[in-house]
Amino acid sequence: MSQPGQPSGDDFFDKPPQPVGGAQPAYPAPRGDGSIGKVRSTGISIVLYIVTLGIYGFVWWFKVHAEMKRHRGEGLGGGLAVVISIIVSPVMAYITANEVQKLYEARGQEPPVRTTTGLWYFPGSFIIVGPIVWFVKVNGALNDYWRSVGAQG
């Protein structure tokens, strides 16, 4: 016979452990300053990329990676992200998706994008719309993350 408050029989294996006193599970605190990044409109970002003949892409890489590094205390940072994007831009598609994935995982959430999302960028660029699909997915996931931690927009 089980004690009050103790699981009995099959219940023990069916239910995950519950926090004591209604507390939320603790996740590791970010090593960065926890600052919140900016929500960037996907449509406006695409227009800026086209109007600036691709230069806004480097601005986007810089800002996004600088924000993620400040928030988590880990990652490439803006300067290195721009250098890599100039030299081997397809690699940045995988790195950026991976860093967004890590943001979600650090909070114990299921990430909407993964490192493999970079496949939309390359070799997805051979179907022309691949990089657009990649950007919509990654920028959308990043915007959703920033909103979940308190960003406006």
Backbone as a ProteinNet text record, in pm:
[ID]
protein_1_A
[PRIMARY]
MSQPGQPSGDDFFDKPPQPVGGAQPAYPAPRGDGSIGKVRSTGISIVLYIVTLGIYGFVWWFKVHAEMKRHRGEGLGGGLAVVISIIVSPVMAYITANEVQKLYEARGQEPPVRTTTGLWYFPGSFIIVGPIVWFVKVNGALNDYWRSVGAQG
[TERTIARY]
84.6	0	88.6	52.9	137.5	100.7	196.1	176.8	106.7	34	-26.9	81.9	53.4	147.4	252.2	255.5	351.9	281.2	349.9	288.8	276	176.9	157.9	152.1	203.7	192.6	247	163.5	204	217.3	149.9	158.2	301.9	382.3	519.5	597.4	576.5	652.8	585.5	459.1	386.4	401.1	433.2	435.2	578.3	615.4	746.5	747.8	864.7	869	812.5	736.1	673.1	755.1	769.5	842.5	771.1	847.2	792.2	732.4	615	551.6	512.7	493.3	450.4	562.2	686.6	798.9	820.8	872.1	904.4	1039.5	1059.7	1189	1298.5	1413.1	1523.3	1605.3	1634.3	1721.4	1846.2	1957.1	2079.4	2064.4	2112.8	2107.4	2203.3	2166.7	2259.1	2387.5	2499.2	2625.9	2641.9	2561.2	2565.4	2488.8	2465.5	2393.1	2241.7	2196.7	2054.6	1976.9	2049.1	1978.4	1894.7	1787.3	1690.9	1721	1717.9	1743.1	1620.5	1640.6	1535.7	1455.6	1325.6	1238.8	1250.7	1287.8	1305.4	1201.1	1128.8	1028	1093.9	1042.4	1098	1080.4	961.7	934.7	1021.7	1033.6	1116.3	1263.2	1306.5	1445.5	1473.1	1379.9	1397.5	1401.9	1313.4	1313.4	1445.4	1492.9	1620.1	1735.6	1732.6	1836.1	1836.8	1719	1708.7	1749.9	1696.9	1723.8	1872.7	1938.8	2080.6	2172.9	2115.1	2191	2272.6	2213.2	2274.8	2353	2380.5	2460	2386.7	2253.8	2179.5	2198.4	2228.5	2254.6	2368.6	2474.1	2587.1	2547.4	2465.8	2416.2	2332.9	2245.7	2160.5	2245.4	2345.6	2432	2497.3	2551.1	2622.1	2529.9	2416.6	2326.3	2271.8	2227.7	2166.8	2267.7	2387.5	2487	2539.6	2549.7	2590.9	2486.3	2358.4	2250.5	2248.3	2263.3	2260.7	2379.3	2496.9	2613.4	2595.6	2542.3	2516.7	2416.3	2313.9	2208.1	2258.3	2326.4	2370.1	2511.3	2594.4	2733.8	2816.1	2757.5	2824.4	2789.8	2873.5	2844.7	2952.5	2929.6	3028.9	3044.9	2935.9	2940.6	2928.7	2904.5	2875.8	2991.9	3109.4	3224.2	3265.4	3281.1	3320.9	3213	3087.1	2978	2987.7	3018.9	3031	3150.1	3262.1	3380.6	3349.8	3288.3	3254.8	3154.8	3056.5	2956.1	3016.8	3122.1	3189.8	3268.9	3336.3	3424.1	3344.5	3257.9	3180.2	3037.5	2959.8	2825.3	2736.9	2746.6	2660.3	2682.1	2803.5	2831.6	2753	2735	2663	2517.2	2459.2	2321	2308.9	2407.1	2407.5	2439.9	2538.5	2579	2466	2399.9	2291.9	2175.8	2135.7	2026.7	2064.8	2190.8	2237.5	2232.9	2271.9	2269.5	2126.5	2035.1	1894.2	1842.3	1878.8	1840.8	1888.3	2011	2066.9	1993.9	1943.4	1864.8	1745.1	1673.3	1554.5	1591.4	1693.8	1731.5	1778.2	1843	1889.1	1772.6	1655.9	1536.1	1450.5	1498.8	1424.2	1307	1312.1	1203.5	1244.8	1147	1171	1200.5	1318	1351.6	1274.8	1221.7	1150.5	1245	1372.8	1473.5	1590.7	1661.3	1779.1	1893.1	2008.9	2124.8	2092.9	2020.4	1987.2	1895.8	1838.8	1758.6	1846.8	1977.6	2072.3	2067.4	2013.1	1999.7	1910.7	1820.6	1737.2	1823.2	1927	2014.6	2107.9	2174.7	2261.8	2253.7	2214.7	2202.5	2067.7	1985.2	1854.3	1860	1974.8	1986.2	1974.3	1993.3	1977.4	1832.2	1739.1	1597.4	1551.1	1643.3	1627.3	1554	1443.1	1366.6	1418.8	1514.5	1566.8	1614.9	1699.4	1745.1	1631.6	1528.7	1413.4	1341.2	1320.9	1257.3	1341.4	1473.8	1564	1547.3	1550.1	1542.1	1408.2	1299.4	1166.4	1161.7	1215.8	1214.6	1303.4	1426.9	1522.9	1487.1	1456.6	1420.2	1290.5	1196.7	1071.5	1094	1178.5	1208.8	1280.7	1372	1444.5	1350.7	1263.2	1164.5	1073.9	1028.6	943.6	1017.9	1145.6	1223.9	1234.4	1271.7	1285.7	1153.6	1042.1	911.3	886.1	927.8	902.2	980.2	1087.4	1164	1136.9	1035.5	990.4	1009.9	1061.6	1078.5	943.9	936.1	815.3	830.3	719.8	724.7	665.2
-118.1	0	123.8	222.1	340	445.3	528	638.8	753.2	839.6	955.4	1041.9	1086.4	1169.3	1090.6	959.4	874.7	808.7	799.5	730.8	582.6	522.3	379.3	307.1	187.2	100.6	164.3	158	205.1	356.9	429.8	576.4	625.1	550.5	592.7	611.4	521.6	527	612.7	645.6	721.6	872.6	918.9	1062.1	1110.4	1223.1	1278.6	1337.1	1350.5	1409.1	1550.9	1582.1	1713.3	1802.7	1932.1	2022.7	2037.5	2057.5	2071.4	2210.5	2217.6	2346.1	2428.2	2365.8	2438.2	2516.8	2496.1	2568.4	2524.5	2614.9	2582.5	2511.6	2419.6	2354	2456.3	2437.3	2530.7	2490.4	2586.3	2565.9	2647.5	2607.5	2681.8	2827.5	2916.4	3058.6	3086.4	3178	3209.4	3268.9	3239.3	3294.4	3438.4	3480	3617.6	3706.5	3827.8	3921.2	3904.2	3812.9	3785.7	3892.9	3987.4	4093.7	4035	4102.9	4055.2	4117.6	4034.6	4081.8	4149.3	4201.1	4276	4183.6	4205.7	4134.8	4206.9	4133.3	4192.4	4135.2	4221.3	4179.5	4101.2	3982.6	3899.6	3965.4	4018.7	4083.4	4205.4	4290	4410.7	4372.4	4269.6	4224.1	4175.7	4104.3	4056.4	4173.9	4270.8	4390.2	4465.9	4484	4554.3	4479.3	4348	4266.9	4293.1	4296.6	4318.2	4460.5	4558.5	4699.8	4733.5	4674.5	4703.8	4608.6	4529.9	4434.9	4337.2	4293.6	4192.1	4243.8	4371.8	4427	4411.3	4424.5	4409.6	4269	4171.4	4036.5	4035	4110.5	4117.5	4189.9	4293.2	4365.3	4270.2	4192.6	4097.9	3994.5	3934.6	3835.4	3897.3	4020	4085.3	4106.2	4168.7	4202.1	4078.3	3982.3	3860.8	3783.4	3767.2	3690.8	3768.2	3899.4	3980	3969.5	3976.2	3965.3	3828	3722.6	3588.4	3567.6	3620.9	3604.1	3683	3805.5	3883.5	3811	3753.8	3687.1	3561.2	3474	3344.8	3345.4	3439	3437.4	3337.6	3280.1	3181.4	3210.5	3164.1	3179.1	3259.5	3284.3	3352	3499.6	3567.3	3712.3	3770.6	3899.9	3965.2	3972.3	4012.4	4030.1	3902	3796.2	3667.8	3614.7	3637.1	3593	3660.1	3788.5	3860.1	3807.6	3785.4	3734.2	3598.5	3510.6	3377.6	3391.2	3481.2	3495.4	3550.8	3631.4	3682.8	3570.2	3489.9	3385.6	3264.3	3211.1	3090.8	3106	3186.1	3216.3	3093.7	2986.1	2871	2811.2	2820.4	2766.6	2843.2	2972.3	3054.6	3011.2	2956.6	2909.6	2798.6	2710.6	2600.9	2652.7	2742.3	2796.4	2876.2	2961	3043.9	2957.3	2860.4	2771.3	2696.9	2656.4	2586.1	2676	2800.6	2891.1	2923.4	2935.4	2954.8	2830.3	2713.9	2587.5	2586.4	2629	2628.2	2725	2836.3	2929	2856.3	2785	2712.2	2599.9	2523.7	2410.1	2453.5	2568.7	2617.5	2646.7	2672.7	2696.8	2572.3	2461.8	2336.6	2329.7	2404.2	2405.4	2329.7	2280.2	2213.4	2320.6	2315.5	2419.4	2400.4	2508.9	2499	2486.9	2520.1	2501.9	2425.7	2357.1	2280.6	2311.4	2261.8	2282.4	2239.4	2131.2	2079.5	2172.6	2272.5	2371.4	2442.2	2442.4	2501.1	2437.2	2316.4	2250.9	2331.1	2410.4	2495.5	2600.7	2646.3	2749.2	2689.8	2583.9	2512.2	2364.2	2282.9	2300	2355.5	2402.7	2455.9	2571.2	2639.2	2751.7	2707.3	2577.3	2527.9	2529.7	2534.1	2545.9	2690.3	2780.6	2925.9	2974.6	2915.5	2963.4	2909.3	2818.2	2757.8	2858	2955.4	3052.3	3137.1	3161.1	3236.8	3154	3025.4	2936.3	2932.4	2920.6	2917.8	3044.6	3159.9	3286.1	3300.4	3264.7	3273.8	3185	3063.3	2972.1	3022.7	3058.9	3097.2	3232.2	3330.6	3461.8	3452	3372.4	3353.3	3287	3183.5	3114.7	3209.2	3288.8	3383.3	3490.8	3542	3640.6	3582.2	3459.2	3393.9	3377.6	3343.3	3328.8	3463.1	3568.3	3699.6	3743.7	3718.5	3753.8	3674.1	3546.1	3461.4	3506.4	3583.9	3634.7	3781.7	3837.2	3971.7	4079.8	4047.5	4150.4	4196.3	4320.6	4376.8	4375.2	4357.8	4364.9	4245.9
0	0	0	-80.5	-92.5	10.7	40.5	133.5	61.3	133	67.6	2.3	-118.1	-191.3	-268.3	-250.5	-320.5	-438.8	-552.2	-665.9	-636.1	-696.1	-674	-807.3	-807.8	-925.3	-1051.7	-1156.8	-1287.8	-1294.9	-1205.5	-1207.3	-1194.1	-1120.7	-1094.3	-1224.6	-1321.1	-1445.7	-1552.4	-1536.2	-1635.7	-1619.6	-1501.5	-1476.7	-1452.9	-1516.5	-1487.4	-1347.4	-1286.7	-1153.1	-1154.6	-1054.4	-1044.6	-952.3	-987.6	-900	-765.9	-661.7	-527.2	-510.8	-452.9	-422.5	-543.4	-659.1	-778.6	-844.6	-802	-861.2	-1005	-1084.9	-1222.4	-1226.3	-1321.8	-1330.8	-1360.6	-1302	-1321.2	-1442.9	-1527.5	-1641.5	-1617.3	-1675.1	-1650.9	-1694.4	-1611.4	-1644.1	-1759.5	-1848	-1956.2	-1899.5	-1966.7	-1922.2	-1968.6	-2065.8	-2112.6	-2017.3	-2061.1	-1974.6	-1984.6	-2070.2	-2082.3	-2156	-2219.2	-2290.7	-2403.3	-2434.3	-2532.5	-2668	-2771.9	-2907.4	-2966.7	-3083.9	-3153.6	-3246.1	-3247.8	-3342.4	-3476.1	-3579.8	-3712.7	-3808.1	-3872.8	-3969.3	-4082.2	-4107.4	-4213.3	-4348.9	-4374.9	-4503.7	-4527.1	-4426.2	-4440.5	-4458.1	-4386.4	-4401.1	-4542.9	-4601.5	-4739.4	-4835.7	-4816.3	-4902.7	-4888.6	-4765.5	-4744.5	-4810.6	-4804.9	-4869.3	-5020.4	-5079.9	-5224.7	-5261.3	-5188.3	-5218.8	-5202.9	-5103	-5079.8	-5156.1	-5245.2	-5326.8	-5241.8	-5133	-5048.8	-4929.7	-4924	-4813	-4680	-4680.1	-4555.5	-4497.1	-4579.7	-4530.1	-4429.8	-4458.2	-4365.4	-4237	-4248.6	-4130.4	-4045	-4110.1	-4038.4	-3964.4	-4034.6	-3969.2	-3846	-3863.2	-3752.8	-3633	-3657.2	-3546.4	-3476.6	-3553.1	-3496.1	-3410.8	-3462.9	-3387.1	-3267.2	-3278.5	-3162.8	-3051.7	-3088.9	-2989.2	-2922.7	-3003.3	-2945.1	-2850.7	-2886.3	-2799.3	-2669.4	-2678.9	-2556.3	-2467	-2528.3	-2452.8	-2383.1	-2456.5	-2402.2	-2346.6	-2393.9	-2353.2	-2432.3	-2533.9	-2618.7	-2763.9	-2852.7	-2994.6	-3064.8	-3192.4	-3274.2	-3241.5	-3220.5	-3212.1	-3351.6	-3357.3	-3484.5	-3581.5	-3533	-3622.3	-3691.3	-3614.5	-3672.8	-3767.1	-3733.7	-3821.4	-3957.6	-3960.1	-4087.6	-4167.1	-4100	-4169.3	-4232.5	-4156.9	-4211.7	-4325.3	-4310.6	-4416.9	-4545.3	-4533.4	-4653.3	-4720.4	-4640.5	-4696	-4744.2	-4658.8	-4693.4	-4642.2	-4709.4	-4660.8	-4639.3	-4719.1	-4690.3	-4551.3	-4499.6	-4366.7	-4260.7	-4280.9	-4183.5	-4169	-4273.2	-4264	-4160.4	-4155.9	-4058.7	-3918.4	-3909.5	-3779.5	-3716.5	-3795.2	-3741.7	-3694.2	-3775.6	-3734.3	-3606.5	-3594.2	-3475.5	-3352.1	-3366.7	-3251.7	-3207.2	-3302.4	-3266.1	-3194.9	-3244.5	-3180.5	-3034.7	-3010.5	-2874.8	-2782	-2836.5	-2754.1	-2693.9	-2779.3	-2734.4	-2637.9	-2671.6	-2588.8	-2450.2	-2440.9	-2310.4	-2217.2	-2272.9	-2191.6	-2178.9	-2232	-2221.7	-2317.3	-2427.1	-2524.7	-2650.4	-2720.5	-2848.2	-2953.3	-3017.3	-3116.3	-3247.5	-3303.3	-3430.8	-3550	-3530.5	-3634.9	-3574.6	-3661.1	-3619	-3715.7	-3684.1	-3770.8	-3913.5	-3928.8	-4062.5	-4141.6	-4077.7	-4150.7	-4253.4	-4229.1	-4323.5	-4461.3	-4469.4	-4600.2	-4694.7	-4640.6	-4725.8	-4795.3	-4727.9	-4784	-4888	-4847	-4939.9	-4907.9	-5000.4	-5144.1	-5192.1	-5099.6	-5137.7	-5235.2	-5244	-5336.4	-5482	-5508.6	-5644.8	-5690.6	-5596.3	-5634.3	-5619.7	-5607.1	-5601.5	-5477	-5440.3	-5324.7	-5191.8	-5196.5	-5074.3	-4970.5	-5008.6	-4909.3	-4850.8	-4929.2	-4877.4	-4771.6	-4800.7	-4703.5	-4576.1	-4591.3	-4476.2	-4392.6	-4458.8	-4386.4	-4313.6	-4380.1	-4317	-4192.7	-4202.8	-4088	-3973.8	-4004.7	-3901	-3838.6	-3921	-3865.8	-3786.3	-3833.6	-3760.2	-3625.2	-3622	-3495.5	-3399.4	-3452.6	-3368	-3313.4	-3398.5	-3352.3	-3244.1	-3265	-3164.3	-3031.9	-3041.1	-2917.8	-2845.6	-2918.8	-2853.2	-2790.6	-2858.7	-2800.3	-2673.2	-2672.2	-2554.6	-2432.4	-2453.5	-2339.4	-2313.1	-2381.9	-2348.5	-2451.5	-2569.9	-2673	-2725.2	-2763.5	-2823.2	-2975.2	-3042.8	-3188.7	-3255.6
[MASK]
+++++++++++++++++++++++++++++++++++++++++++++++++++++++++++++++++++++++++++++++++++++++++++++++++++++++++++++++++++++++++++++++++++++++++++++++++++++++++

